[in-house]
């Protein structure tokens, strides 16, 4: 009556409500609406859950969107058998709840065997939800079926080159067949998934975890499949199409020797091995880098690493004084170009004349290139490190006292810590940290350096007395770095002639043509009346105190994810490696992430940071990238150098994760 109803109407309403309650269980109503809308229960004061709680109860709680499980019950993979067993299984699963895809899971030693195509398929753990991370798979093609000549994988370099060629063929055929495209269903209830993902290769040849040829000649592939569904029901016949037709077709077209252009494959492997050989030969001629004549160094754009059109690009040519030649063992031909000697070399010239293009070629010269890239046989010392200023970065227990001292209020720089470095302190730390890990060559571009870190002219020294300036500029130390420590420097400079005096070689780019102007630069130094007074006094660089890694301080303690090539989500913190410029792909960032997790499980009590990283390098050399993620079928990694892994550790915002060795 309080609602304005007459007694007869109220009686009828109560009767109807009673009927509804009998037809619809109260439990179901409470699951559907308890907690109002959304996950937080912000309306209605219940436990929350909303629509998500309803679907979890209706379809099963599964494993969420991650790769983990919602309970502690160990998974027992029961799949595996003949390939016809797999096909029958997929037909049987059609229309069932998505979680039933776990029937495909296999143990590590028992896969789905395809005798016709000579491969076995292993499924790590089928995704529990159509929106979860795709299902990781491993395919092993028997050596007898793959039939690659042993000469193509007779050593580690040739095996890497062969694996790279096969990855490129597999990725190309995946796209050609449209296998990388998901179903086009709309809405929650429409068809979804069905796409296959293979690691996308880049212009560089890197050791990677997607395709590798083992020492016996078997081809091991790791890729992901987004298992198809409609709503949360399995599309078994769509999955059958993937595994019975698409996957065998990709294998047959990409990973068998008989299906490939044998001469192109041979040339690819030989070229990569010759480039790696050339890199190892640099010290024999007292060089830190080599740029071949005729190389096409410019790229299409800042986001497209392919070579600029040869009709537009100016091929590189060496100045005569610096020209050297090498005879390549596989090609049997001689390659000639510019050798950059150990010591201090400047790359000068006007704006937009190609200085930075040359330096960029040098910084990625630590990696071999695919034939046709334009930068083949442009190689740099494998321990060369690009250095720049990096405002705001984290620094821990770093001895930067060679460059910065006498800070206000007596702040110690022999064990320097900050969560917000300036341009000068960050550049000093970047140099010290690189040398600590083993860098033998520093690559710098004045455009990305802190000016007050690089030079101090005579006018500024008159205004600010030397005893009031805590920064010892790089120009005063660069000579000591080489003379006392054997660390070479290549510096792009267009605005400061102060570096002419300590330089061993001065190159000038003029309309992309490289000229040797060392003699002229030295004449300018001699003729300048105030040249001696314009430079601060030379200083010695002293070896920084070694540091050690505290393993439990770098444990992620939470979820981890590679967000992009530049950013990694690591537990509750975000790791920014955007200024670690020799990371050339997201797959390298994935390897760095997994390396950090691995290092957090190891004991480092009696090791320096460099020792810990060298132990990791030895492990990767002997066991491969997959040793970082055992039993996970991770096909998304490319190997990074320990210099980049160390750089990531140094940028990780974890207090007390690095300490100077004597403090332990």
C-alpha positions as CSV (number, residue, x, y, z in Angstrom):
1,X,0.0,0.0,0.0
2,X,3.0,2.2,0.6
3,X,3.7,2.0,-3.2
4,X,0.2,3.2,-4.0
5,X,-1.2,-0.2,-4.9
6,X,-4.7,-1.5,-4.1
7,X,-4.9,-4.7,-2.0
8,X,-6.0,-6.8,-4.9
9,X,-3.1,-5.6,-7.2
10,X,-0.6,-6.1,-4.4
11,X,-1.8,-9.7,-3.9
12,X,-1.4,-10.4,-7.6
13,X,2.2,-8.9,-7.6
14,X,3.2,-11.2,-4.6
15,X,1.8,-14.2,-6.4
16,X,3.7,-13.4,-9.6
17,X,7.0,-12.8,-7.7
18,X,6.6,-16.2,-6.0
19,X,6.3,-17.9,-9.4
20,X,9.4,-16.1,-10.7
21,X,11.4,-17.1,-7.7
22,X,10.4,-20.8,-8.2
23,X,11.5,-20.7,-11.8
24,X,14.8,-18.8,-11.3
25,X,17.1,-20.1,-8.5
26,X,18.0,-17.4,-6.0
27,X,21.6,-18.4,-6.2
28,X,21.6,-17.6,-10.0
29,X,20.1,-14.2,-9.4
30,X,22.7,-13.4,-6.7
31,X,25.5,-14.4,-9.0
32,X,24.2,-12.3,-11.8
33,X,23.6,-9.1,-10.0
34,X,25.5,-9.2,-6.7
35,X,27.6,-6.1,-6.3
36,X,25.9,-4.1,-9.0
37,X,28.0,-3.2,-12.0
38,X,31.8,-3.5,-12.6
39,X,34.3,-5.4,-10.6
40,X,34.5,-3.3,-7.5
41,X,31.0,-3.6,-6.2
42,X,30.7,0.2,-6.1
43,X,26.9,-0.1,-6.4
44,X,24.8,-2.3,-4.1
45,X,27.4,-2.9,-1.4
46,X,28.0,-6.5,-2.3
47,X,31.2,-8.4,-2.9
48,X,31.5,-7.0,-6.4
49,X,32.3,-9.3,-9.4
50,X,29.5,-8.0,-11.6
51,X,29.3,-9.6,-15.1
52,X,32.8,-11.2,-14.8
53,X,31.7,-13.2,-11.7
54,X,28.6,-14.4,-13.6
55,X,30.7,-15.7,-16.6
56,X,33.3,-17.3,-14.3
57,X,30.6,-19.3,-12.6
58,X,28.8,-20.1,-15.8
59,X,31.9,-21.2,-17.8
60,X,34.5,-22.1,-15.2
61,X,37.1,-20.0,-13.7
62,X,39.9,-21.1,-16.0
63,X,43.4,-19.6,-15.6
64,X,42.6,-15.9,-16.1
65,X,44.3,-13.9,-18.7
66,X,47.8,-14.7,-17.7
67,X,49.7,-17.9,-18.1
68,X,49.3,-19.0,-14.5
69,X,46.6,-21.1,-12.8
70,X,43.9,-20.0,-10.4
71,X,44.8,-22.9,-8.0
72,X,47.9,-24.7,-6.8
73,X,47.1,-28.0,-8.5
74,X,50.0,-29.0,-10.6
75,X,49.1,-29.5,-14.3
76,X,49.5,-33.0,-15.7
77,X,49.7,-32.8,-19.5
78,X,48.0,-35.8,-21.0
79,X,48.0,-35.0,-24.7
80,X,50.3,-36.4,-27.4
81,X,50.0,-39.3,-29.7
82,X,49.6,-39.6,-33.5
83,X,48.5,-36.7,-35.6
84,X,45.3,-38.5,-36.4
85,X,44.7,-38.6,-32.6
86,X,45.1,-34.8,-32.5
87,X,42.7,-34.3,-35.4
88,X,40.1,-36.6,-33.7
89,X,40.6,-34.7,-30.4
90,X,39.9,-31.3,-32.1
91,X,36.8,-32.7,-33.7
92,X,35.6,-34.0,-30.4
93,X,36.3,-30.6,-28.7
94,X,34.2,-28.7,-31.2
95,X,31.5,-26.7,-29.3
96,X,32.8,-27.4,-25.8
97,X,33.8,-24.9,-23.2
98,X,37.1,-23.2,-24.1
99,X,39.0,-24.7,-21.1
100,X,38.7,-28.1,-22.8
101,X,41.5,-27.0,-25.1
102,X,43.8,-28.2,-22.3
103,X,43.4,-31.7,-23.8
104,X,46.0,-30.6,-26.3
105,X,48.7,-30.0,-23.7
106,X,51.6,-32.3,-24.0
107,X,54.5,-33.4,-21.8
108,X,58.0,-32.3,-22.9
109,X,58.9,-35.7,-24.1
110,X,55.7,-36.8,-25.9
111,X,54.1,-34.7,-28.7
112,X,51.6,-35.1,-31.5
113,X,53.6,-36.9,-34.2
114,X,53.0,-36.2,-37.9
115,X,54.7,-39.0,-39.7
116,X,53.8,-37.7,-43.1
117,X,55.6,-34.4,-42.7
118,X,58.2,-35.7,-40.3
119,X,57.5,-33.4,-37.3
120,X,56.2,-33.5,-33.7
121,X,54.0,-30.8,-32.2
122,X,54.3,-29.9,-28.5
123,X,51.8,-27.7,-26.7
124,X,53.1,-25.9,-23.6
125,X,49.8,-25.0,-22.0
126,X,46.7,-24.2,-24.0
127,X,45.3,-20.8,-23.2
128,X,42.3,-20.8,-20.8
129,X,40.5,-17.9,-22.4
130,X,40.1,-16.6,-25.9
131,X,41.4,-13.2,-24.7
132,X,44.5,-14.7,-22.9
133,X,48.0,-14.8,-24.3
134,X,48.1,-17.2,-27.3
135,X,49.1,-20.8,-26.9
136,X,52.8,-21.4,-27.2
137,X,53.8,-24.4,-29.4
138,X,57.1,-26.1,-30.2
139,X,57.5,-28.0,-33.5
140,X,60.5,-30.3,-34.0
141,X,61.2,-31.3,-37.6
142,X,63.3,-34.5,-37.8
143,X,66.7,-34.0,-39.4
144,X,66.0,-36.7,-42.0
145,X,63.0,-34.8,-43.2
146,X,64.6,-31.3,-43.0
147,X,67.7,-32.7,-44.7
148,X,70.0,-29.7,-44.4
149,X,73.7,-30.5,-45.2
150,X,75.8,-30.6,-42.0
151,X,78.1,-27.9,-43.6
152,X,75.3,-25.4,-43.1
153,X,75.3,-25.8,-39.3
154,X,78.9,-27.0,-38.7
155,X,79.6,-24.2,-36.1
156,X,77.7,-21.8,-33.9
157,X,77.8,-18.9,-36.4
158,X,76.7,-21.0,-39.4
159,X,73.9,-22.5,-37.3
160,X,72.7,-19.0,-36.3
161,X,72.8,-17.9,-39.9
162,X,70.9,-21.0,-41.1
163,X,68.3,-20.5,-38.4
164,X,67.9,-16.8,-39.4
165,X,67.3,-17.8,-43.0
166,X,64.6,-20.3,-42.0
167,X,62.9,-17.8,-39.7
168,X,62.7,-15.3,-42.5
169,X,61.2,-18.0,-44.8
170,X,58.7,-19.1,-42.1
171,X,57.6,-15.6,-41.3
172,X,57.2,-14.7,-45.0
173,X,55.1,-17.8,-45.7
174,X,53.0,-17.2,-42.6
175,X,52.0,-13.8,-44.0
176,X,51.6,-15.1,-47.5
177,X,49.2,-17.8,-46.4
178,X,47.3,-15.2,-44.2
179,X,47.9,-17.4,-41.2
180,X,48.8,-14.3,-39.1
181,X,45.3,-12.9,-39.5
182,X,42.7,-13.5,-36.8
183,X,39.1,-14.3,-37.6
184,X,37.0,-11.3,-38.3
185,X,34.1,-11.9,-36.0
186,X,32.4,-9.0,-34.2
187,X,31.4,-8.8,-30.6
188,X,31.8,-11.1,-27.7
189,X,29.9,-14.0,-29.3
190,X,31.6,-13.8,-32.8
191,X,34.4,-16.0,-33.9
192,X,37.8,-14.9,-32.7
193,X,41.4,-16.1,-32.7
194,X,42.8,-18.5,-35.3
195,X,46.0,-16.5,-36.0
196,X,49.5,-17.9,-35.8
197,X,52.4,-15.6,-34.8
198,X,56.0,-16.1,-35.7
199,X,58.8,-13.7,-34.5
200,X,59.3,-11.0,-37.1
201,X,63.0,-10.7,-38.1
202,X,64.8,-7.5,-38.6
203,X,67.7,-6.3,-40.8
204,X,70.2,-7.7,-38.3
205,X,71.1,-11.4,-37.9
206,X,70.6,-12.3,-34.3
207,X,70.6,-15.5,-32.3
208,X,66.9,-16.0,-31.6
209,X,64.5,-18.5,-30.0
210,X,61.9,-18.8,-32.7
211,X,63.8,-21.1,-35.1
212,X,67.0,-22.9,-34.5
213,X,68.9,-25.9,-35.9
214,X,70.3,-28.0,-33.2
215,X,73.7,-29.8,-33.3
216,X,72.1,-32.9,-34.8
217,X,70.3,-31.1,-37.7
218,X,66.8,-31.1,-36.2
219,X,64.8,-27.9,-36.8
220,X,63.2,-26.6,-33.6
221,X,60.4,-24.0,-34.1
222,X,58.7,-22.1,-31.3
223,X,55.6,-20.0,-32.2
224,X,52.2,-19.2,-30.9
225,X,48.6,-20.1,-32.0
226,X,45.6,-18.1,-30.9
227,X,43.2,-21.1,-30.6
228,X,39.9,-20.3,-32.3
229,X,36.6,-19.8,-30.5
230,X,33.1,-18.4,-30.7
231,X,32.3,-16.7,-27.5
232,X,33.8,-19.1,-25.0
233,X,33.1,-22.2,-27.1
234,X,35.8,-24.1,-29.0
235,X,35.8,-23.9,-32.8
236,X,37.3,-27.4,-33.2
237,X,37.0,-27.6,-36.9
238,X,38.7,-24.3,-37.4
239,X,41.5,-25.5,-35.1
240,X,41.7,-28.7,-37.2
241,X,42.2,-26.5,-40.3
242,X,45.1,-24.8,-38.6
243,X,46.9,-27.9,-37.4
244,X,46.1,-30.3,-40.3
245,X,46.6,-27.9,-43.3
246,X,48.1,-24.5,-42.4
247,X,50.9,-25.6,-40.1
248,X,52.1,-28.5,-42.3
249,X,52.0,-26.2,-45.4
250,X,54.1,-23.6,-43.6
251,X,56.6,-26.2,-42.6
252,X,56.8,-27.7,-46.0
253,X,57.3,-24.4,-47.7
254,X,59.8,-22.9,-45.2
255,X,61.7,-25.4,-43.2
256,X,62.8,-28.3,-45.6
257,X,65.9,-28.0,-47.6
258,X,64.3,-29.3,-50.8
259,X,61.7,-26.4,-50.7
260,X,64.3,-23.6,-50.5
261,X,66.6,-21.9,-53.0
262,X,69.8,-23.8,-52.2
263,X,72.2,-21.2,-53.6
264,X,70.5,-18.3,-51.8
265,X,70.6,-20.2,-48.6
266,X,74.3,-21.0,-49.1
267,X,75.1,-17.4,-49.9
268,X,73.2,-16.2,-46.8
269,X,75.1,-18.5,-44.4
270,X,78.5,-17.8,-46.0
271,X,77.9,-14.0,-45.9
272,X,77.0,-14.0,-42.2
273,X,80.0,-16.1,-41.3
274,X,82.3,-13.9,-43.4
275,X,81.0,-10.8,-41.6
276,X,81.6,-12.4,-38.2
277,X,85.1,-13.4,-39.3
278,X,85.8,-9.8,-40.4
279,X,84.7,-8.5,-37.0
280,X,87.2,-10.9,-35.3
281,X,90.0,-9.7,-37.6
282,X,89.7,-6.0,-36.7
283,X,92.4,-6.2,-33.9
284,X,94.9,-7.8,-36.2
285,X,95.0,-4.5,-38.1
286,X,94.7,-2.3,-35.0
287,X,91.1,-1.3,-35.9
288,X,87.9,-0.8,-33.9
289,X,85.6,-0.6,-37.0
290,X,85.4,-1.1,-40.8
291,X,83.1,0.5,-43.3
292,X,83.3,-1.1,-46.8
293,X,83.4,0.9,-50.0
294,X,80.1,1.0,-51.8
295,X,78.0,0.5,-48.6
296,X,74.6,2.1,-48.5
297,X,74.4,3.6,-45.0
298,X,71.3,5.7,-45.0
299,X,67.9,4.1,-44.1
300,X,64.5,4.7,-45.6
301,X,63.4,6.6,-42.5
302,X,63.7,6.7,-38.7
303,X,61.1,3.9,-38.4
304,X,62.1,1.9,-41.5
305,X,65.5,0.2,-41.2
306,X,65.6,-0.9,-44.8
307,X,68.2,0.7,-47.1
308,X,67.5,4.0,-48.9
309,X,66.9,3.6,-52.6
310,X,70.3,3.1,-54.3
311,X,69.5,5.8,-56.9
312,X,69.1,8.3,-54.1
313,X,71.8,7.2,-51.6
314,X,75.4,8.1,-51.9
315,X,77.6,5.0,-51.5
316,X,80.3,5.2,-48.9
317,X,83.9,5.6,-50.0
318,X,87.0,5.5,-47.8
319,X,89.7,8.2,-47.7
320,X,92.9,6.7,-49.2
321,X,95.0,7.0,-46.0
322,X,92.5,4.9,-44.0
323,X,91.7,2.3,-46.8
324,X,92.3,-1.3,-45.8
325,X,91.4,-4.7,-47.4
326,X,90.4,-8.1,-46.1
327,X,90.2,-11.4,-48.1
328,X,86.9,-13.2,-47.1
329,X,87.3,-16.9,-46.5
330,X,84.0,-18.1,-47.8
331,X,83.5,-15.6,-50.7
332,X,87.1,-15.9,-51.7
333,X,87.0,-12.2,-52.7
334,X,88.6,-9.1,-51.2
335,X,86.6,-6.4,-49.5
336,X,88.0,-2.9,-49.2
337,X,86.9,0.1,-47.1
338,X,87.8,2.5,-44.3
339,X,89.4,1.1,-41.2
340,X,88.9,3.2,-38.1
341,X,92.1,2.7,-36.0
342,X,92.1,2.3,-32.3
343,X,92.4,5.7,-30.5
344,X,90.3,8.8,-30.8
345,X,88.5,9.5,-34.0
346,X,86.3,12.5,-34.8
347,X,83.5,12.6,-37.4
348,X,83.0,16.2,-38.4
349,X,81.1,18.2,-41.0
350,X,78.2,20.6,-41.5
351,X,74.6,19.8,-40.5
352,X,72.8,17.2,-42.7
353,X,76.0,16.0,-44.4
354,X,75.9,12.4,-43.0
355,X,77.8,12.5,-39.7
356,X,75.1,10.8,-37.6
357,X,74.4,8.3,-40.4
358,X,78.0,7.1,-40.2
359,X,77.8,6.8,-36.4
360,X,74.5,4.9,-36.6
361,X,76.1,2.4,-39.0
362,X,78.9,2.0,-36.5
363,X,76.7,1.4,-33.5
364,X,74.8,-1.4,-35.2
365,X,78.0,-2.7,-36.7
366,X,78.2,-5.0,-33.7
367,X,75.6,-7.2,-35.5
368,X,75.9,-9.0,-38.9
369,X,73.4,-7.9,-41.6
370,X,71.3,-9.8,-44.1
371,X,72.6,-9.8,-47.7
372,X,71.1,-6.7,-49.5
373,X,70.9,-4.6,-46.4
374,X,73.5,-2.2,-47.7
375,X,75.6,-2.3,-44.5
376,X,77.0,-5.8,-44.9
377,X,80.7,-5.9,-43.9
378,X,80.3,-2.7,-42.0
379,X,81.5,-4.0,-38.6
380,X,82.5,-2.6,-35.3
381,X,84.2,-4.0,-32.2
382,X,81.7,-6.4,-30.5
383,X,82.3,-4.5,-27.3
384,X,81.5,-1.0,-28.6
385,X,78.9,1.0,-26.6
386,X,76.8,4.0,-27.6
387,X,77.0,6.7,-24.9
388,X,74.6,9.6,-24.4
389,X,73.2,11.9,-21.7
390,X,70.0,10.5,-20.1
391,X,68.3,13.0,-17.8
392,X,66.2,11.5,-15.0
393,X,67.7,8.0,-15.0
394,X,68.5,5.9,-11.9
395,X,72.1,5.5,-10.7
396,X,73.3,3.2,-8.0
397,X,76.7,3.0,-6.2
398,X,78.5,4.3,-9.2
399,X,82.0,5.8,-9.0
400,X,81.8,8.8,-11.2
401,X,84.6,10.7,-9.4
402,X,86.9,10.7,-12.5
403,X,84.4,13.1,-14.1
404,X,82.5,14.8,-11.3
405,X,83.8,15.7,-7.8
406,X,83.6,18.4,-5.2
407,X,79.8,18.6,-5.3
408,X,78.0,21.1,-3.0
409,X,77.5,20.0,0.6
410,X,80.2,17.4,0.1
411,X,78.1,14.8,-1.7
412,X,80.2,11.7,-2.4
413,X,80.7,10.8,-6.1
414,X,82.9,7.7,-5.5
415,X,79.7,5.9,-4.6
416,X,77.1,8.0,-6.3
417,X,73.3,7.4,-6.0
418,X,70.4,9.3,-7.5
419,X,66.9,8.6,-8.7
420,X,67.0,11.6,-11.0
421,X,70.3,12.1,-12.7
422,X,71.2,15.3,-14.6
423,X,72.6,15.2,-18.1
424,X,76.2,15.3,-16.9
425,X,75.9,12.8,-14.1
426,X,74.0,10.4,-16.3
427,X,76.5,10.6,-19.1
428,X,79.4,10.1,-16.6
429,X,77.6,7.0,-15.2
430,X,76.9,5.6,-18.7
431,X,80.6,5.7,-19.5
432,X,81.7,4.2,-16.2
433,X,79.1,1.5,-16.3
434,X,79.9,0.5,-19.8
435,X,83.6,0.2,-19.0
436,X,82.9,-1.7,-15.9
437,X,81.1,-4.4,-18.0
438,X,83.8,-4.6,-20.7
439,X,83.3,-1.9,-23.3
440,X,86.4,-1.2,-25.3
441,X,85.0,1.5,-27.6
442,X,82.8,4.5,-26.8
443,X,80.5,5.9,-29.6
444,X,79.2,9.5,-28.9
445,X,77.2,12.1,-30.9
446,X,77.4,15.6,-29.6
447,X,73.7,16.0,-30.4
448,X,72.8,13.7,-27.6
449,X,75.5,14.6,-25.1
450,X,75.5,17.1,-22.2
451,X,77.5,20.1,-23.4
452,X,78.9,20.9,-19.9
453,X,80.1,17.3,-19.7
454,X,81.9,17.5,-23.0
455,X,83.8,20.8,-23.0
456,X,84.6,24.0,-21.1
457,X,85.9,26.9,-23.1
458,X,88.3,29.6,-22.0
459,X,85.6,32.3,-21.5
460,X,83.6,30.1,-19.1
461,X,86.8,29.2,-17.2
462,X,87.4,32.9,-16.6
463,X,83.8,33.3,-15.4
464,X,83.6,30.2,-13.2
465,X,86.9,29.3,-11.4
466,X,88.1,25.8,-11.9
467,X,87.9,25.0,-8.2
468,X,84.2,25.9,-8.3
469,X,83.4,23.6,-11.2
470,X,82.8,20.0,-10.1
471,X,82.8,18.6,-13.7
472,X,86.0,17.5,-15.4
473,X,85.0,17.7,-19.1
474,X,85.3,14.6,-21.3
475,X,87.8,16.4,-23.6
476,X,90.3,16.4,-20.6
477,X,89.9,12.7,-20.0
478,X,89.4,11.2,-23.4
479,X,93.2,10.8,-24.0
480,X,93.8,9.1,-20.7
481,X,91.0,6.6,-21.5
482,X,92.9,5.3,-24.5
483,X,96.5,5.8,-23.4
484,X,96.1,4.3,-19.9
485,X,93.1,2.0,-20.4
486,X,93.0,1.1,-24.1
487,X,89.4,2.5,-24.5
488,X,88.9,4.1,-27.9
489,X,86.4,6.8,-28.7
490,X,84.5,7.7,-31.9
491,X,82.9,11.1,-31.6
492,X,80.5,13.0,-33.9
493,X,81.2,16.7,-33.4
494,X,80.2,19.7,-35.4
495,X,80.4,22.6,-33.0
496,X,83.5,22.2,-30.8
497,X,87.0,22.2,-32.2
498,X,88.5,21.5,-28.7
499,X,88.6,17.8,-29.5
500,X,91.0,18.4,-32.5
501,X,94.0,18.4,-30.1
502,X,93.5,14.9,-28.5
503,X,92.2,13.3,-31.7
504,X,94.2,10.8,-33.7
505,X,92.0,11.0,-36.8
506,X,89.6,13.7,-38.0
507,X,87.1,12.8,-40.7
508,X,84.9,15.4,-42.4
509,X,81.7,14.5,-44.2
510,X,80.9,16.8,-47.1
511,X,77.8,16.0,-49.1
512,X,78.0,12.4,-47.7
513,X,81.6,12.1,-49.0
514,X,84.1,11.1,-46.3
515,X,87.4,13.1,-46.3
516,X,90.5,12.7,-44.1
517,X,91.1,16.1,-42.6
518,X,93.5,15.1,-39.7
519,X,96.4,17.1,-41.0
520,X,94.3,20.3,-41.4
521,X,92.8,19.9,-37.9
522,X,96.3,19.6,-36.3
523,X,97.4,22.7,-38.2
524,X,94.4,24.6,-36.8
525,X,95.4,23.5,-33.3
526,X,99.0,24.7,-33.8
527,X,98.0,28.0,-35.4
528,X,95.3,28.9,-32.8
529,X,97.1,31.3,-30.4
530,X,94.9,30.5,-27.4
531,X,94.5,26.8,-28.1
532,X,96.6,25.8,-25.1
533,X,94.7,28.1,-22.7
534,X,91.3,27.1,-24.1
535,X,91.4,23.5,-22.8
536,X,91.1,22.5,-19.2
537,X,94.1,20.6,-17.8
538,X,94.3,16.9,-18.8
539,X,93.2,14.5,-16.2
540,X,93.6,10.8,-15.6
541,X,90.7,8.4,-15.7
542,X,90.9,5.9,-12.8
543,X,89.2,2.5,-12.9
544,X,85.9,2.6,-11.1
545,X,85.3,0.4,-8.1
546,X,83.6,-2.8,-9.1
547,X,80.0,-3.5,-8.0
548,X,78.1,-6.6,-7.1
549,X,74.5,-7.6,-7.8
550,X,72.1,-8.4,-4.9
551,X,69.9,-11.0,-6.4
552,X,66.9,-10.8,-4.1
553,X,66.7,-7.0,-4.7
554,X,66.1,-7.5,-8.5
555,X,63.4,-10.2,-8.2
556,X,60.3,-8.8,-9.9
557,X,57.9,-9.6,-7.1
558,X,55.0,-9.3,-9.5
559,X,53.9,-9.6,-13.1
560,X,56.4,-8.9,-15.9
561,X,55.7,-7.9,-19.4
562,X,57.5,-6.4,-22.4
563,X,55.4,-3.3,-23.3
564,X,57.6,-2.2,-26.2
565,X,61.2,-2.2,-27.4
566,X,61.8,0.7,-25.0
567,X,59.7,-0.2,-21.9
568,X,59.5,-3.3,-19.7
569,X,56.9,-3.7,-16.9
570,X,58.9,-5.4,-14.1
571,X,56.8,-6.1,-11.0
572,X,55.7,-2.8,-9.5
573,X,58.3,-0.7,-11.5
574,X,58.7,0.2,-15.1
575,X,62.1,-0.2,-16.7
576,X,62.9,2.4,-19.4
577,X,65.7,1.3,-21.8
578,X,64.8,3.7,-24.6
579,X,68.3,5.3,-24.5
580,X,70.1,2.0,-24.6
581,X,70.4,2.6,-28.3
582,X,71.9,-0.7,-29.5
583,X,68.8,-2.6,-28.6
584,X,67.3,-3.1,-32.0
585,X,64.0,-4.9,-31.4
586,X,61.3,-5.9,-29.0
587,X,62.5,-9.5,-29.0
588,X,65.9,-8.3,-27.5
589,X,63.9,-6.5,-24.8
590,X,62.1,-9.8,-24.1
591,X,65.5,-11.6,-23.7
592,X,66.7,-8.8,-21.4
593,X,63.6,-9.3,-19.2
594,X,64.1,-13.0,-19.0
595,X,67.8,-12.5,-18.3
596,X,66.9,-10.2,-15.3
597,X,64.6,-12.9,-13.9
598,X,67.2,-15.5,-14.3
599,X,69.9,-13.4,-12.6
600,X,67.5,-12.8,-9.7
601,X,67.5,-16.6,-9.0
602,X,71.3,-16.9,-8.9
603,X,73.8,-16.3,-6.1
604,X,76.2,-13.4,-6.7
605,X,77.8,-13.1,-3.3
606,X,81.4,-13.6,-4.4
607,X,81.1,-12.1,-7.9
608,X,81.3,-8.6,-9.5
609,X,78.6,-7.5,-11.8
610,X,80.8,-8.2,-14.7
611,X,81.5,-11.8,-13.4
612,X,77.8,-12.4,-13.1
613,X,77.1,-11.3,-16.6
614,X,80.0,-13.3,-18.0
615,X,78.6,-16.4,-16.3
616,X,75.2,-15.6,-18.0
617,X,77.0,-15.2,-21.3
618,X,78.7,-18.6,-20.9
619,X,75.3,-20.2,-20.1
620,X,73.7,-18.7,-23.2
621,X,76.7,-19.8,-25.4
622,X,76.4,-23.4,-24.2
623,X,72.6,-23.8,-23.7
624,X,71.0,-21.2,-25.9
625,X,68.3,-18.6,-25.3
626,X,65.7,-21.1,-24.3
627,X,67.6,-21.8,-21.2
628,X,66.3,-18.5,-19.8
629,X,62.7,-19.8,-20.0
630,X,62.9,-23.6,-19.6
631,X,59.8,-25.6,-20.7
632,X,58.0,-22.4,-21.8
633,X,58.4,-22.7,-25.6
634,X,59.2,-19.0,-25.8
635,X,59.7,-18.1,-29.4
636,X,59.8,-14.3,-28.9
637,X,63.4,-13.7,-27.9
638,X,66.5,-12.4,-29.7
639,X,69.9,-12.4,-27.9
640,X,71.2,-9.1,-26.4
641,X,74.8,-8.5,-25.4
642,X,75.8,-8.5,-21.8
643,X,76.4,-4.7,-22.3
644,X,72.7,-4.2,-22.9
645,X,71.7,-6.5,-20.1
646,X,74.0,-4.7,-17.7
647,X,72.6,-1.4,-18.9
648,X,69.1,-2.6,-18.0
649,X,70.2,-3.7,-14.5
650,X,71.8,-0.2,-14.0
651,X,68.5,1.5,-14.9
652,X,66.3,-0.8,-12.8
653,X,64.8,1.3,-10.0
654,X,65.4,-1.2,-7.2
655,X,67.2,0.4,-4.1
656,X,70.3,-1.4,-2.9
657,X,70.3,-3.9,-5.8
658,X,73.9,-2.8,-6.7
659,X,76.6,-2.3,-4.1
660,X,80.3,-1.6,-4.4
661,X,82.2,-4.9,-3.9
662,X,84.0,-3.9,-0.7
663,X,80.7,-3.0,1.0
664,X,79.5,-6.6,1.0
